[in-house]
Amino acid sequence: MTLIPRGGLVVSCQARVDNPLHGPVHMGAMACAAEQAGAVALRANGPEDIREIRARTALPVIGINKIFGDAPVYITPTREAAEAVIVAGAQVVGLDCTDRARGGPDSWMDILRAVLGAGCEVFADVSSLDEGRRAADAGASYVATTMSGYTDPSRPVPAGPDLDLVEALAASVAVPVIAEGRIATPAQAAEALDRGAHAVVVGTMITNPGAIARGFVRALARQTVRG
């Protein structure tokens, strides 16, 4: 039995420092809105936001801890980062389980074992079928397609979600597969479930008004040029 119910929507409540909504007050309000709308879980970054969201909602929280440095891995890259979100109240810990170089001494397997040992579930962010299989074999509670399209700097990021990877993982691993990454419409979310996803994570197209507004602005500008 896992904390994230089958067939549900997980809303990613995150705002970078350059976003006017950055900070625990705004993310707490965003989480409340997601809960009212029927979301089954939340994804949040950093101890402060997680603590605020746990105080204001009853939904399970997938906690991550983004720490940026010279290494490409920044999503909960160390055991210390994982411990901080657990102390803040996250019941599920998301971490980067890709094959990329890490800046610290902890492998993703080290962090995974520490999280499981603390009594929390592990949400493994992967970019490929092989990575997903390894994470599931290592004991991950969920395997998510979060990093698909983001691990090869020589290639452009695809426009849409990697539903082929969702389907391949669902056919290959025994743990729940979560569709995450570039899901922009309800139709794409529904298709992810049809392709075998246990649940779907949506962030930008629900919780980033700036990105949504820019899409409308660009569409109107193109129409103006045509006119």
C-alpha positions in Angstrom: 0.0 0.0 0.0 1.5 3.3 -1.1 0.6 6.9 0.0 -0.1 8.1 -3.6 -3.5 6.7 -4.7 -3.9 5.1 -8.1 -5.3 7.4 -10.9 -4.8 10.6 -9.0 -3.3 14.0 -9.7 -0.2 15.1 -7.9 0.4 18.9 -8.0 3.9 20.2 -7.9 3.9 23.4 -5.8 7.2 25.0 -6.6 8.4 28.5 -7.4 11.9 29.6 -8.1 13.5 32.6 -6.5 12.8 34.8 -9.5 9.1 33.9 -9.4 6.9 36.4 -7.5 5.1 33.4 -5.8 8.4 32.2 -4.3 8.2 31.4 -0.6 6.2 29.2 1.8 3.2 31.5 2.2 2.4 31.4 -1.5 3.2 27.7 -1.9 1.1 26.9 1.1 -1.8 28.7 -0.5 -1.2 26.9 -3.8 -1.2 23.6 -2.0 -4.5 24.4 -0.4 -6.0 25.2 -3.8 -4.7 21.9 -5.2 -6.3 20.0 -2.3 -9.6 21.8 -2.8 -9.5 20.8 -6.5 -9.1 17.1 -5.7 -5.3 16.5 -5.9 -4.2 13.3 -4.1 -0.7 14.5 -3.2 1.7 17.4 -3.5 5.4 17.8 -4.6 7.3 20.6 -2.9 10.8 21.9 -2.7 12.8 22.7 0.4 12.1 22.4 4.2 10.4 25.7 4.6 7.8 25.1 1.9 7.3 21.6 3.0 6.7 22.6 6.6 4.2 25.2 5.6 2.3 22.8 3.2 2.2 20.1 5.9 0.7 22.6 8.3 -2.0 23.7 5.9 -3.1 20.5 4.1 -3.8 16.8 4.9 -2.3 15.5 1.6 0.9 13.4 1.4 3.9 15.5 0.4 6.7 14.4 -1.9 9.6 16.4 -0.6 12.6 17.3 -2.6 15.6 19.5 -1.8 17.1 21.3 -4.7 20.8 22.1 -4.1 22.6 23.7 -7.1 26.3 23.4 -7.6 28.8 22.3 -10.2 27.4 18.8 -10.5 24.4 18.2 -12.8 22.4 16.3 -10.0 20.6 18.8 -7.8 17.4 17.1 -6.7 18.0 15.8 -3.1 21.7 15.0 -4.0 22.8 14.0 -0.5 21.6 12.2 2.6 21.7 15.5 4.5 19.4 17.1 2.0 17.0 14.1 2.3 17.1 14.3 6.1 16.1 18.0 6.0 12.9 17.4 4.1 12.0 14.4 6.3 12.4 16.5 9.4 10.2 19.1 7.8 7.4 16.6 7.4 7.7 15.0 4.0 6.3 11.4 4.0 7.8 10.7 0.5 11.3 11.8 -0.6 12.0 12.5 -4.2 15.6 12.1 -5.5 17.5 12.0 -8.7 18.3 8.4 -9.6 19.9 9.1 -13.0 23.4 7.9 -13.9 24.9 11.4 -13.9 27.8 12.6 -11.9 27.1 13.7 -8.3 28.9 16.4 -6.4 28.9 14.8 -3.0 30.0 11.5 -1.5 26.5 9.9 -1.4 25.2 7.7 -4.2 21.5 7.7 -4.9 21.4 4.2 -3.5 23.0 5.5 -0.2 20.2 8.2 -0.1 17.5 5.7 -1.0 18.5 3.3 1.8 18.6 6.2 4.3 15.2 7.4 3.4 13.7 3.9 3.6 15.4 3.4 6.9 13.7 6.6 8.2 10.3 5.1 7.4 9.6 7.2 4.4 8.8 6.3 0.8 11.2 7.0 -2.1 10.1 8.7 -5.3 12.8 8.0 -7.9 13.2 10.5 -10.6 14.7 8.8 -13.7 15.3 9.5 -17.3 15.4 6.0 -18.9 14.1 2.5 -18.7 17.4 1.1 -17.3 17.5 3.7 -14.6 13.9 3.0 -13.7 14.6 -0.7 -13.4 17.6 -0.2 -11.2 15.7 2.2 -8.9 12.8 -0.3 -8.6 15.2 -3.2 -7.9 16.9 -1.1 -5.2 13.7 -0.6 -3.3 12.2 2.7 -4.7 8.5 3.0 -3.8 7.7 4.8 -7.1 9.6 5.4 -10.3 8.9 8.7 -12.1 9.7 9.9 -15.6 10.7 13.3 -14.2 14.2 13.5 -15.7 13.4 12.2 -19.2 14.6 14.7 -21.8 16.8 16.7 -19.3 19.9 14.5 -18.9 21.5 15.0 -22.3 22.7 18.6 -22.7 23.4 18.1 -26.5 19.7 17.5 -27.3 16.8 19.9 -27.1 14.2 19.2 -24.5 11.1 17.5 -26.2 7.9 19.5 -26.3 5.7 16.9 -24.7 5.7 14.2 -22.1 7.6 11.0 -22.6 4.6 8.6 -22.6 6.6 5.9 -24.3 8.9 5.8 -21.3 5.8 5.6 -19.0 4.5 2.7 -21.0 7.9 0.9 -21.0 8.4 1.3 -17.3 4.9 0.2 -16.5 5.5 -3.0 -18.4 8.9 -3.6 -16.8 8.8 -2.7 -13.0 6.6 -4.0 -10.2 6.4 -0.6 -8.4 4.0 2.2 -9.3 5.1 4.3 -12.3 4.4 8.1 -12.1 4.2 10.2 -15.2 5.9 13.5 -14.7 7.5 16.1 -17.0 6.0 18.5 -19.6 2.4 17.3 -19.0 0.4 20.4 -20.2 -3.2 19.3 -20.8 -5.8 17.1 -19.1 -5.8 15.0 -22.2 -2.1 14.2 -21.8 -2.6 13.4 -18.2 -5.4 11.0 -19.1 -3.3 9.4 -21.8 -0.5 8.8 -19.3 -2.9 6.7 -17.2 -4.0 4.8 -20.3 -0.3 4.1 -21.0 0.1 2.5 -17.5 0.9 5.4 -15.1 -0.2 4.9 -11.5 -0.6 8.7 -11.1 0.3 11.9 -12.8 2.4 14.9 -11.6 1.6 18.3 -13.1 3.5 21.4 -12.1 4.1 24.4 -14.5 0.7 24.3 -16.2 -1.1 24.5 -12.8 1.2 26.4 -10.4 3.2 28.7 -12.6 1.0 31.6 -13.7 3.9 33.4 -15.4 4.7 30.5 -17.7 1.0 30.1 -18.5 0.6 33.8 -19.3 3.7 33.8 -21.5 2.1 31.0 -23.6 -1.0 33.2 -24.2 1.2 36.2 -25.0 3.2 34.3 -27.5 0.1 32.9 -29.2 -1.5 36.4 -29.4 1.7 37.9 -30.8 1.9 35.3 -33.6 -1.8 36.0 -34.5 -1.0 39.7 -34.6 1.9 39.1 -37.0 -0.3 37.0 -39.2 -3.0 39.7 -39.2 
